[in-house]
Amino acid sequence: MDKNFKPSGYNSLSPYFVVNGAQKMVDLLTKLFNGKELRRYDMPDGSIMHVENSN
């Protein structure tokens, strides 16, 4: 069986964080790893539902 289920452009391992104050976490990880935002989904109240960053 020779199948690859990893989407093109994604790492083999993708950590997933669930935190209070998500924007601070996004800012920190972006600064530490010179990242850029790939995707972002905000809730109606302005909180972050999902963010994907890459370096």
Secondary structure, 3 states (H helix, E strand, C coil): CCCCCCCCCCCCCCCCCCCCCHHHHHHHHHHHHCCEEEEEEECCCCCEEEEEEEC
